Amino acid sequence: MRSSGSTLIDEGRASGTIPGNVRIRFIYNGEPNVGAVITIYGAHGTLQVRASGRLSSPTSPNPSFSGTLSIVGGSGRYSHAHGSGKLYGVFHRRGYGMIVQTQGTVSY
């Protein structure tokens, strides 16, 4: 039997090149593959990011994941943003939280 998947939505603070509030929609479909839609709400607009990756140990209570990301646009100063990079993180099943780190380049 195959799982239809689940979505976890988490919010927090982003630091780095574009600091602000961040919201991540983490999608897990029961396989080792994961996806994410990330929105960063910065002082000069929003930045939209899509990512995909794989869990390193799907049965672990705290599996790590890594993958790639694409910056797909935004609003305000970032309305024409584009770029790419990598996504890393840990999903804490027990508390339904996560730690996410991104690394990449953005042009706007």
N, C-alpha and C positions, 0 to 999 in steps of 0.2 A: 504494500500500500504506500502511496506517495503522499507526502505532506503538501498541502496547498500553500504553505508558507505563512510568515508572519511579518509584521511591520512594527518597528520600534521607533518612536519619535523622541529625540532628546534635544535639549536646549542648553546653552551655556555661553561662555565668553570665548571669543577668538582673539588671539594676539598675533603679532607679526606684521607683515606688510600692510594688511587691511584689517585693523582691529575693529571689534564691535561685537554684537550679539550674533550667535550662530544657532541654526536649527538644522538637525540632520534627521532624515527619514531613512532608516536602515532597513533593508529588505533581505530577509533570509527565507529561502524556499525549501529548506530541508536537505539540501545538497551542501557540498562545501562552498558553493558559489554564493556570493553576497552582492548586493547593490546598494547604492546610497544616492540620495539627492540632498545636496547641502546648499543652504542659503546663508550668506553672511550679510548682516545688516550693518553696514559701516556708516560713518558720518556723512559720506557723500553719495550714498546710494546702496543698492544691493548687488551682490555677486552670486550668480547661479553656477553650481558645480554638479556634475554627474560622475559617479565612480562605480567601478566594479572590481571585484577581487575574490579571494578564496580564504576560507578559514584554514588555519594551519592544523588544528586538531578539533574536528567538529564535535566530538563527544566530551571534550574538556568543559569543566564548569566556567572557565574563563578563557575561551579560545581567542587567539590573536588572529588578525587578518591583515592582508596586504593586497594592493592592486594598483590600478591606474585611475587617473581622473582626467576629465576634460572640463575646462571652463567654457560655459556655453552662453554667457551673456549676463545681463543684469539690468539695472536701472540707474538713472542719474549719471554720474561720472563713469560708471561701468556698463553703460548700455551697449557698447560695442566690444566688451571685453572678450578675450579669447586666450587660451593657453592650455597647458597640459602639465601633468606631474604624477606624483605617487601618493598613495593613501596608506596609512598604517594605523593599527589600533588594536584594542582589546575590548571584547564584549563580555560584560559581567552578567551571566545568566541569572544569578540569584537576586540581584538588585535591579535587573533590567536597565543597567547603565552602561556607558562606554567611555573610553578615552580614544580620541581620534587625533592623528597628526597628519598634516598634509605638507607636501614639498613640491614646488614646481615654479613655473614661470607664468606671469600674466601680463598681457598688453591691453591697454585701454586708451 
